[in-house]
Amino acid sequence: MHEDDVDHDDMDDDEDEDDLPELRLEELSPSGDTDEAGPGRLMVIEERMIPRLADIVAMANQNNRPISIEECELAGAEIDAINVDISIDESIFTEDALFENGVFLGKLTFCDVTFGKKAHFGRAIFREKVHFEDCTFHDTAHFDGATFEKGAVFTFCDFQQESTFDNGTFRDEADLSESTFRKKVSFKDAVFNKALHLDNVQFKGGLGTTGSNLADMKKEARIQNKGTQKTDQKRMKPKKAEFNPWRELDRVSKKTMSRRDMLRGVFRFLPEKKDE
């Protein structure tokens, strides 16, 4: 056997081990202990590749089970109705996230989520609070015509391409604090009924407000903007523990951390590519 053959086989094995296993719906079906999978019980999904989020949502809606998704890859996400609370943490949408025209009755929480492609939430109706924290939108983000009835939070988010909130309706407070909009963001004809928080927001590509009531809100002192403050005074984003490669290698050796997670930790500390 040639040494080259051995090396290639090892590399193939490494790639397979780094891939997340695909979620099988049978994992979520009630079986045996009905207390664990009965109505109202939290549906927890961790470290899986999810080919169709719609299938999970349909099962959750039918059984009235809130959803918690952590450290997953979502390849297909086309949702038009969610009746339960759903939280997605430390995960990535590898294809377009299609939530447009949806009616969402439960709370939606996205924390440390990467939208690798387009994020479509246009004309969606959010009956409860929607919360985006520490999210990265690599492609365009569309919230045109969306209605936020119980508050909209977009804090510590990074919008790397154009984002639109045209004709949006914010019936409760909206919070964009600590977020960065690298390209143009538009609030054309948007209506804000309550306070808008803009603490330390960076609008790097222009801000469109034609037809919105933002000018009136400013006169009424309903826009909260504390501006740039000293680091020790401003509201700080919760920081993850500093990455120590030797400690993480030790964790890998003890099988408490996958190589995939270790690589994620390394990539978090690589310098960010500058805009051209």
C-alpha positions, 0 to 999 in steps of 0.5 A: 500500500502506498503512503499516499493512499493511506494519507488520502484515506485518513483525510476522507475519514476526517472529513466524514467525522467533521460532517454533522449527522443528518437529522432523522424525524424518528428521533423526534417522534414520541416513543416509550416515555411519553413524558419526554415527548408529550405535548408541551415538552421542549423539543431539543435538537443539537449538532444535526444537519437539518434538511427541512426545517418545515418538517420539524415545525409541522411536528412541533405545531401538531404537538404544541412543543416549543423548539430549541435548535443548537449548533446545527446546519439548516439546509432547507428553511421555508416556513409559513407558520409557527405556533410555538416558541422557537429558539435557534442558537449557534447555528448556520443557515447554509441556504436561503432562509425563507420566512416571508409571508409567515404568521408566527404566533410564538416567540422567535429567538436567533442567537449567534446565528449565521445566515449564509445566504439571503434572509427573507422575512418580508410581509411576515407577521410576528405576534410575539417578540422576535429577537436577533442577537449576535447574528451575521447576515452574509447576504441581503436581509429582507423585512419589507412589510413585516409587522412586529407586534410585541417588539423587535430586537436586532442587537450586536448583529452584523448586516454585511449586505443591504437590508430593507425594512420598507413598509415595516410596522413596529407596534412595540419598541425596536432595538438595533443597539450595537449592530453594524449595517455595512451596506445601505439599510432602508426604512422607507415608509416604516412606522414606529409606534414606540421607542427606537433604540440605536445605541452605538449603531453603525450605519456605514452604507447609508440610511434611507428613511423616506416616508417613515415617521423617524423624523417625528420620533426624533422630535418627540425624543422617542429615539434613544441613541447614546452614541459611542461611549467608553468601553467600560460604560457601554452595554457590553455584549456577552463574551465567549471564553477566550480560545486557548488551543492547548486547552481545546486540544486537551478536550478533544483528546478526552472526547469532550469536544469535536474537532469541528467545534475546535475549528469553529473556535479557531475561525472565530479569532481569525481577522475579519476580511475588510470591505473593498 
